[in-house]
Amino acid sequence: MLGKALLHQWTGDDITGIGSAQADIRNPDQVRTAIEHSKPDWIVLAAAYTDVDGCEINPTLASAVNTHGAVNVAKAAARAGSKLLFVSTDYVFDGKKDSPYETTDARTPINAYGRSKADAEEKLAQILPDCCIVRTSWLFGPGGKCFPDTILKVAANRKEIEVVNDQRGCPTYTMDLADAIIQLCRSGAKGIVHATNSGDCTWFDFAKEILRQAGVSTTVKPTMSDKYVRPAERPKYSILSPVSLSIHGIKMRVWQETLPDYIEERSRSNIELASSLSDRG
Ligand SMILES: NC(=O)c1ccc[n+]([C@@H]2O[C@H](COP(=O)([O-])OP(=O)(O)OC[C@H]3O[C@@H](n4cnc5c(N)ncnc54)[C@H](OP(=O)(O)O)[C@@H]3O)[C@@H](O)[C@H]2O)c1
């Protein structure tokens, strides 16, 4: 999802998108070959095993991709003289705070996904002390499985849905995050930066606003996460402070303002998909 947004938004520089088909980040040789081929000024590592429950069920895979894969990329970047921007997560925190997480707060992950990303952050800072670690949260955007897409699909066939109201975070539109990442690379950013859209909400608030803006009349009812037990525990509160981003002169829009762009982009891709299917007969 974020990789596609970066390729869409990044103009004016020579960009190469590398997917798992070209290089499995678990394989150091494939990573080295891919990086030495283009010797980039910057590498943005957006690849990860992002299925939070999948990571809990298979922590070995989580660690292989999210920690050791990131280490492979950092070592290859160091060898090629490339700068690295690593995309990390609000899930490096346990959610026990009641004020926004600052970049100086200790990592306290409570699930395997968060641990695998927190371990990567620590190792990358040793391999490439000047690398930039961008923590973000609750990503949504075109071309990927994300919360607004799921809500719109489910609501299309239901009069009423229930959504959890006891987890609070910052929804972040991939296109806006891509713009922030591009600016951070161009300004030579180093260290940890928290980058999310402004404002915060619960998943219940988010669902209500998605349906309101999409003009869908399905009723959304609040519920609690203990009603839907899942393999991985989620932090109850994972709002990331915008202070580190503002130091770089970047302010991201409030999340509600991004939804019209997402909804329009989603319906455009659905129309394109429907027309390509009808062309194929
Ligand atoms: N989604 C969120 O809510 C969220 C929140 C906070 C932070 N983040 C972070 O933001 C970044 C982007 O997330 P996203 O939601 O855009 O991810 P995504 O849509 O799940 O995409 C992840 C990408 O990583 C690739 N990948 C997985 N395993 C790989 C491997 N072994 N080698 C090479 N590529 C591999 C996948 O390729 P294939 O499909 O080909 O396997 C996929 O293209 C990630 O670092 C994630 O941890 C995400």
The ligand as a Tripos MOL2 file, in Angstrom:
@<TRIPOS>MOLECULE
LIG
   48    52     1     0     0
SMALL
NO_CHARGES

@<TRIPOS>ATOM
      1 N1         -0.7140   -0.9120    7.5350 N.am      1 LIG1
      2 C1         -0.6400   -0.2270    8.6630 C.2       1 LIG1
      3 O1         -1.6660    0.0920    9.2870 O.2       1 LIG1
      4 C2          0.7010    0.2050    9.2040 C.ar      1 LIG1
      5 C3          0.7470    0.9100   10.4150 C.ar      1 LIG1
      6 C4          1.9800    1.3240   10.9080 C.ar      1 LIG1
      7 C5          3.1370    1.0450   10.1990 C.ar      1 LIG1
      8 N2          3.0650    0.3380    9.0510 N.ar      1 LIG1
      9 C6          4.3230    0.0500    8.3320 C.3       1 LIG1
     10 O2          4.2690    0.7450    7.1000 O.3       1 LIG1
     11 C7          4.9610   -0.0100    6.0890 C.3       1 LIG1
     12 C8          4.0520   -0.1730    4.8950 C.3       1 LIG1
     13 O3          2.8860   -0.8680    5.2880 O.3       1 LIG1
     14 P1          1.7690   -1.2850    4.2280 P.3       1 LIG1
     15 O4          0.4860   -1.3640    4.9930 O.co2     1 LIG1
     16 O5          1.8960   -0.4540    3.0190 O.co2     1 LIG1
     17 O6          2.2140   -2.7640    3.8990 O.3       1 LIG1
     18 P2          1.5370   -3.8320    2.9220 P.3       1 LIG1
     19 O7          0.4800   -3.2030    2.1010 O.co2     1 LIG1
     20 O8          1.2200   -5.0270    3.7430 O.co2     1 LIG1
     21 O9          2.7470   -4.1560    1.9810 O.3       1 LIG1
     22 C9          3.8870   -4.7930    2.4920 C.3       1 LIG1
     23 C10         4.7880   -5.1110    1.3400 C.3       1 LIG1
     24 O10         5.9160   -5.8030    1.8580 O.3       1 LIG1
     25 C11         6.2500   -6.8070    0.9390 C.3       1 LIG1
     26 N3          6.9390   -7.9050    1.5920 N.ar      1 LIG1
     27 C12         6.4620   -8.7200    2.5560 C.ar      1 LIG1
     28 N4          7.3830   -9.6480    2.8550 N.ar      1 LIG1
     29 C13         8.4610   -9.3830    2.0570 C.ar      1 LIG1
     30 C14         9.7220   -9.9940    1.9000 C.ar      1 LIG1
     31 N5         10.0970  -11.0570    2.6220 N.pl3     1 LIG1
     32 N6         10.5830   -9.4750    0.9860 N.ar      1 LIG1
     33 C15        10.2230   -8.4030    0.2590 C.ar      1 LIG1
     34 N7          9.0450   -7.7820    0.3570 N.ar      1 LIG1
     35 C16         8.1760   -8.2780    1.2550 C.ar      1 LIG1
     36 C17         4.9250   -7.2840    0.3590 C.3       1 LIG1
     37 O11         5.1610   -7.8420   -0.8980 O.3       1 LIG1
     38 P3          4.3040   -9.1190   -1.3800 P.3       1 LIG1
     39 O12         2.8800   -8.7060   -1.3050 O.co2     1 LIG1
     40 O13         4.8150   -9.3250   -2.7480 O.co2     1 LIG1
     41 O14         4.6300  -10.1990   -0.4180 O.co2     1 LIG1
     42 C18         4.1460   -5.9990    0.2720 C.3       1 LIG1
     43 O15         4.3350   -5.3970   -0.9860 O.3       1 LIG1
     44 C19         5.3920   -1.3080    6.7580 C.3       1 LIG1
     45 O16         6.7240   -1.1830    7.1770 O.3       1 LIG1
     46 C20         4.5010   -1.4050    7.9870 C.3       1 LIG1
     47 O17         5.1200   -2.1240    9.0210 O.3       1 LIG1
     48 C21         1.8790   -0.0770    8.5250 C.ar      1 LIG1
@<TRIPOS>BOND
     1     1     2 1
     2     2     3 2
     3     2     4 1
     4     4     5 ar
     5     4    48 ar
     6     5     6 ar
     7     6     7 ar
     8     7     8 ar
     9     8     9 1
    10     8    48 ar
    11     9    10 1
    12     9    46 1
    13    10    11 1
    14    11    12 1
    15    11    44 1
    16    12    13 1
    17    13    14 1
    18    14    15 2
    19    14    16 1
    20    14    17 1
    21    17    18 1
    22    18    19 2
    23    18    20 1
    24    18    21 1
    25    21    22 1
    26    22    23 1
    27    23    24 1
    28    23    42 1
    29    24    25 1
    30    25    26 1
    31    25    36 1
    32    26    27 ar
    33    26    35 ar
    34    27    28 ar
    35    28    29 ar
    36    29    30 ar
    37    29    35 ar
    38    30    31 1
    39    30    32 ar
    40    32    33 ar
    41    33    34 ar
    42    34    35 ar
    43    36    37 1
    44    36    42 1
    45    37    38 1
    46    38    39 2
    47    38    40 1
    48    38    41 1
    49    42    43 1
    50    44    45 1
    51    44    46 1
    52    46    47 1
@<TRIPOS>SUBSTRUCTURE
     1 LIG1         1 GROUP 0 **** ****
